[in-house]
Amino acid sequence: MGFDLKSHINLHFHLKHVFQFLFFLVGFSLGLIMCFYVKTFSLVNPTTPNPPPSFPAPSPSSLLAPPIVVLSPPPTPPPSILVLSIPRNGSSSEGSSVISLEEHKSLLHNMSDEELFWRSSMVPRMLEVSDKTAPRKVAFMFLTAGPLPLVDLWEKFFEGHHGFYSIYVHSHPSYVHEMPPTSVFYGRRIPSQAVYWGTASMVDAERRLLANALLDISNQRFVLLSDSCIPLFNFTTVYNHLITSNLSFISSFDDPRKLGRGRYNPKMWPMINITNWRKGSQWFEVHRELALSIVSDTKYYPIFKNYCLPPCYMDEHYIPTLVNMVQPEWNHNRSITWVDWSKGGPHPGKFGWNHINDEFLNRIRFESTCANNSSSICFLFARKFLPNTLEPLLRVTPLLLGIGP
């Protein structure tokens, strides 16, 4: 009797464990099936929200470059999209290039020149070929002591071509006047320092303008202008002439006279030989590769700053000599800014309101000759035009810009 009770207890114990194992197996199987079903449902269900976007890994330059401290308010929401193209017939019209009209953003920052030059040299050299939505831009860099007296003419020049240009203004730091928000020049002043004629401060300002413009990867051409410059053609003509060129426009020539080679300081040798020495106008136009070379130069700039002192004027020799030494094959060796040296003297001729007429302007536009020119156009800009020329220039805008006044 005792033997039968013990067998019954053992049998009950084994059956209990069998049922527990079967229950666990069934539950585990149901759990796997439910997990697979939920995962599949989340992948194919069209009503499921999109997963968070994945961001690309930062580029090496963004990891190395220090952050920019911007003194402007946070950016506003993206503006509307405008369809715009730059045709070759001299007027803007609708086309296939989709661009975004950026809100005016302040260019102010607290970087030193050294940090600015270093950071700008870290920006990629060319736009990605696959980036079809971002048009290449021309950076117009104005070097001025104060106001731009011919600003109304430039407003008409830029009108209707948003997205294809950038503007940068280097004025004296004491000049505090700001353009109205409706102006294309609003918020386009960069952090500046005082500039003195005939000194290295002139070159510093030029490099400062280049460095700020290089921070925008869309800028592919860079033209230096003064407050007395005027455009000789409409925006489309200027834009196409520059964007389609593979070379830069820098006046660089060997002047054997006292005003040329006579300014060479033998203390520059052996880094800079007199056979490398060049002279030229400071009013240049360069492509992005050459602009980066100018901004990132730490080899020749200190030599010029130490030994090119009056009567050696650094703004007439530094960039022409630098380009001749490092990248001469990238240069047309001429300027695209017309100026009148026919009267002689250390400064070019000036023009007032009585000079402005169709005959005078067309003579500059079409009858000028220049070396190494493969185009019918020799100059795109001209200087020195006095403030009182604004009114007559606005009257001839149909001639200059192909638009009504």
C-alpha positions in Angstrom: 0.0 0.0 0.0 2.9 2.4 0.9 4.6 1.5 -2.4 1.5 2.5 -4.5 1.1 5.9 -2.7 4.8 6.7 -3.4 4.4 5.8 -7.1 1.3 8.0 -7.3 3.1 11.0 -5.8 6.1 10.6 -8.2 3.8 10.4 -11.2 2.0 13.5 -10.1 5.2 15.4 -9.6 6.6 14.5 -13.1 3.3 15.3 -14.8 3.3 18.8 -13.2 6.8 19.6 -14.6 5.8 18.4 -18.0 2.7 20.7 -18.1 4.9 23.6 -16.8 7.4 23.0 -19.6 4.7 22.8 -22.3 3.0 26.0 -21.0 6.4 27.8 -21.1 7.1 26.5 -24.7 3.6 27.7 -25.9 4.0 31.1 -24.3 7.5 31.6 -25.7 6.3 30.7 -29.2 3.4 33.1 -28.9 5.7 35.8 -27.8 8.0 35.4 -30.8 5.1 35.4 -33.2 3.7 38.6 -31.7 7.1 40.4 -31.8 7.6 39.5 -35.4 4.1 40.7 -36.3 4.5 44.0 -34.5 7.9 44.7 -36.2 6.5 43.8 -39.6 3.4 46.0 -39.1 5.6 49.0 -38.1 7.6 48.7 -41.3 4.7 48.3 -43.8 2.0 50.4 -42.1 1.8 53.7 -44.2 0.3 55.6 -41.3 3.3 55.1 -39.1 5.3 58.4 -38.6 8.6 58.7 -40.4 11.6 57.9 -38.3 13.9 60.7 -37.2 16.2 61.9 -40.0 19.8 60.7 -39.9 22.5 63.3 -40.1 25.8 62.8 -42.0 29.0 62.7 -40.1 30.7 66.1 -39.7 33.4 66.9 -42.2 37.0 67.1 -41.0 37.0 70.9 -41.5 34.0 71.3 -39.2 35.7 69.2 -36.5 38.9 71.2 -36.7 37.4 74.7 -37.1 36.4 76.7 -34.0 32.8 77.9 -33.7 31.8 81.3 -35.0 30.2 83.5 -32.4 27.5 85.4 -34.3 26.3 88.7 -32.9 23.0 88.7 -34.9 19.6 87.4 -33.8 18.6 83.8 -34.5 17.8 83.2 -38.2 14.2 83.5 -39.3 12.2 80.6 -40.8 13.1 79.7 -44.4 11.6 82.1 -47.0 9.7 81.2 -50.0 11.2 79.6 -53.1 11.7 81.6 -56.3 12.4 80.1 -59.7 15.1 82.3 -61.4 17.8 81.9 -64.0 20.5 84.1 -65.5 20.1 84.1 -69.3 22.6 85.6 -71.6 20.3 88.2 -73.2 20.7 90.8 -70.4 17.6 90.2 -68.3 16.4 87.9 -65.6 13.5 85.6 -66.2 12.0 82.3 -65.0 14.1 79.3 -65.6 15.1 75.9 -64.2 17.4 76.9 -61.3 15.5 76.8 -58.0 17.0 79.1 -55.4 16.1 80.2 -51.9 15.9 83.9 -51.2 17.9 84.3 -47.9 16.9 86.8 -45.3 19.4 89.5 -44.6 21.9 88.1 -42.0 24.5 90.1 -40.1 28.1 89.4 -41.1 29.4 90.6 -37.7 31.5 88.2 -35.7 34.3 88.4 -33.0 37.0 86.5 -34.8 40.5 87.9 -35.0 42.1 88.3 -38.5 44.3 85.2 -37.8 41.3 83.1 -36.8 39.2 84.4 -39.7 41.9 83.7 -42.3 42.5 80.2 -40.9 38.8 79.4 -40.8 38.2 80.6 -44.3 41.1 78.5 -45.6 39.4 75.4 -44.2 36.2 75.9 -46.2 35.9 73.5 -49.2 37.4 74.9 -52.4 34.6 74.1 -54.8 30.9 73.4 -54.8 29.8 69.8 -55.1 29.0 69.0 -58.7 25.9 67.1 -57.6 24.5 70.2 -55.9 22.1 71.4 -58.5 20.0 73.7 -56.3 22.7 76.1 -55.3 23.8 78.6 -58.0 27.3 79.8 -58.1 27.5 83.3 -56.8 29.8 86.4 -57.4 30.9 88.1 -54.3 31.0 91.9 -54.7 33.4 93.3 -52.1 33.3 97.1 -51.5 36.3 98.8 -49.8 35.2 102.2 -48.6 35.9 104.7 -45.8 32.3 105.5 -45.1 29.1 105.7 -47.2 28.6 104.4 -50.8 27.6 107.6 -52.6 26.6 105.6 -55.8 24.5 103.0 -53.9 21.3 103.8 -55.8 23.0 102.8 -59.1 24.3 99.5 -57.5 20.8 98.8 -56.2 19.5 98.9 -59.7 22.4 96.7 -60.9 21.5 94.0 -58.4 17.7 94.3 -58.7 16.0 91.0 -59.7 19.1 88.8 -59.3 18.8 87.5 -55.7 20.7 84.4 -55.1 23.4 85.0 -57.7 25.5 87.5 -55.8 26.8 88.3 -52.3 27.8 91.7 -51.0 30.5 92.5 -48.5 31.4 96.1 -47.3 34.5 97.0 -45.4 34.2 100.6 -44.1 36.0 102.5 -41.3 35.0 101.0 -37.9 33.8 104.5 -36.8 31.2 104.6 -39.5 28.0 103.5 -37.9 25.3 104.4 -40.5 23.2 101.4 -41.6 21.3 101.0 -44.8 17.5 100.5 -44.6 16.2 96.9 -44.5 14.9 97.2 -48.0 18.4 97.7 -49.4 20.6 94.9 -50.7 23.4 96.4 -48.7 21.6 96.0 -45.4 23.6 94.0 -42.9 26.4 93.4 -45.3 29.2 95.2 -43.4 32.0 93.0 -42.1 34.1 93.6 -38.9 36.7 96.1 -40.1 39.8 98.1 -39.0 41.1 101.5 -40.1 42.8 101.6 -43.5 45.6 104.0 -44.4 46.6 104.7 -48.0 49.9 103.2 -49.0 50.3 100.8 -46.0 49.8 97.1 -45.3 46.4 98.0 -43.8 45.1 98.3 -47.3 46.1 94.7 -48.1 44.7 93.5 -44.7 41.3 95.0 -45.6 41.4 93.2 -49.0 42.2 89.8 -47.4 39.6 90.5 -44.7 37.0 90.9 -47.4 38.1 87.8 -49.2 38.1 85.7 -46.0 34.6 86.7 -45.0 33.3 86.0 -48.6 35.1 82.6 -48.7 33.0 81.4 -45.7 30.1 81.1 -48.1 30.8 78.1 -50.3 28.5 79.4 -53.0 30.8 82.3 -53.7 33.0 81.3 -56.6 34.1 84.6 -58.0 35.4 87.6 -55.9 35.6 91.2 -57.2 37.1 94.1 -55.3 35.4 97.5 -55.8 35.7 101.0 -54.3 33.1 103.5 -53.4 33.8 105.3 -56.7 33.3 102.3 -58.9 30.4 101.9 -61.3 29.2 98.9 -63.4 29.6 99.3 -67.1 27.1 96.5 -68.0 24.0 94.9 -66.6 24.2 92.1 -64.0 23.7 89.3 -66.4 26.6 90.3 -68.6 28.9 90.8 -65.7 27.9 87.5 -64.1 28.2 85.4 -67.2 31.6 87.0 -68.1 33.0 86.0 -64.7 31.4 82.7 -64.0 32.3 81.2 -67.4 36.0 82.3 -67.1 38.6 79.8 -65.8 41.1 82.6 -65.1 41.3 85.5 -62.7 41.7 89.1 -63.6 44.7 90.6 -61.8 46.9 93.3 -63.2 50.4 91.9 -62.9 53.3 93.1 -65.0 57.1 93.7 -64.8 57.8 97.4 -64.6 61.5 98.1 -65.1 61.2 101.7 -64.0 61.9 103.2 -60.6 58.2 103.0 -59.8 58.4 99.2 -60.4 61.6 97.3 -59.9 62.9 100.4 -58.1 60.6 99.6 -55.2 62.0 96.1 -54.7 63.9 95.7 -51.4 66.9 93.3 -51.6 66.2 92.2 -48.0 63.3 90.2 -49.5 65.8 87.9 -51.1 66.0 84.8 -51.3 62.3 84.2 -50.6 61.4 86.8 -53.2 63.7 87.5 -56.1 63.6 90.7 -58.2 62.7 88.6 -61.2 59.5 87.6 -59.4 58.7 91.2 -58.6 55.4 92.5 -60.2 53.3 95.6 -60.1 49.6 96.1 -60.7 46.3 97.7 -59.8 44.8 96.6 -56.5 41.3 96.3 -58.0 41.3 92.6 -58.8 38.8 89.8 -59.6 39.8 86.3 -58.6 38.3 82.8 -58.6 37.9 80.7 -55.5 41.2 78.8 -55.7 43.2 81.9 -56.0 41.3 83.7 -53.3 42.1 80.8 -51.0 45.8 81.1 -51.9 45.8 84.8 -51.0 44.0 84.4 -47.7 46.1 81.4 -46.6 49.5 82.9 -47.4 51.8 83.0 -44.4 55.0 82.7 -46.3 55.3 85.8 -48.4 52.9 88.2 -46.6 55.3 88.8 -43.5 58.1 89.6 -45.9 56.1 92.2 -47.7 54.8 93.7 -44.5 58.3 94.1 -43.2 60.1 95.3 -46.3 57.6 96.8 -48.7 57.3 100.2 -47.1 56.7 103.6 -48.8 57.7 104.5 -51.4 57.0 100.8 -51.9 53.2 100.4 -51.7 52.1 97.0 -50.7 48.7 97.1 -52.3 50.3 97.6 -55.7 52.8 94.8 -55.4 51.8 92.0 -52.9 49.0 90.3 -54.8 50.5 90.8 -58.3 53.8 89.3 -57.1 52.2 86.5 -55.1 50.1 85.3 -58.0 53.1 85.5 -60.3 55.0 83.2 -58.0 52.4 80.7 -57.0 49.8 80.5 -59.8 50.7 82.6 -62.8 48.8 80.2 -65.2 45.5 81.2 -63.4 45.7 84.8 -64.3 44.8 87.0 -67.3 47.4 89.5 -66.1 45.0 92.4 -66.5 42.3 94.2 -64.4 38.6 94.4 -65.4 38.2 97.8 -63.7 38.9 100.7 -66.0 40.7 103.8 -64.7 42.2 106.8 -66.4 46.0 107.3 -66.0 46.4 109.5 -69.0 47.0 112.7 -67.0 50.0 111.2 -65.1 50.7 111.6 -61.4 50.2 109.2 -58.5 46.4 109.1 -58.7 44.1 108.4 -61.6 41.7 111.0 -63.1 38.4 111.7 -61.5 35.0 112.2 -63.3 32.1 114.5 -62.4 28.6 115.0 -63.6 29.7 116.9 -66.7 31.6 113.9 -68.0 28.6 111.5 -68.0 27.1 111.0 -71.4 26.5 108.1 -73.8 29.6 108.8 -75.9 31.9 108.9 -72.9 30.6 105.7 -71.4 30.5 103.8 -74.7 34.1 104.7 -75.4 35.0 103.0 -72.1 32.7 100.0 -72.7 33.6 99.1 -76.3 36.6 101.1 -77.5 39.1 100.1 -74.8 41.8 97.7 -75.6 43.5 95.3 -73.3 46.1 92.5 -73.5 45.2 88.8 -73.4 41.6 89.5 -74.2 39.5 86.8 -75.9 36.2 88.7 -75.5 34.8 91.9 -77.1 34.5 93.3 -73.5 37.6 94.5 -71.9 36.3 96.2 -68.7 33.2 95.4 -66.5 33.7 98.3 -64.0 35.1 101.7 -64.0 36.4 104.3 -61.4 36.9 107.2 -60.2 33.4 108.6 -60.3 32.5 111.4 -57.9 29.3 111.4 -55.9 27.7 114.1 -58.1 27.7 111.7 -61.0 24.8 109.6 -59.4 22.0 111.6 -61.0 23.3 111.6 -64.6 24.3 107.9 -64.2 20.8 107.0 -63.2 19.5 108.8 -66.3 21.6 106.6 -68.5 20.8 103.3 -66.8 19.0 102.1 -70.0 22.5 102.3 -71.6 24.5 100.8 -68.7 22.0 98.2 -67.3 19.5 97.7 -70.1 16.7 98.7 -67.8 14.5 101.8 -67.3 15.5 104.4 -64.7 
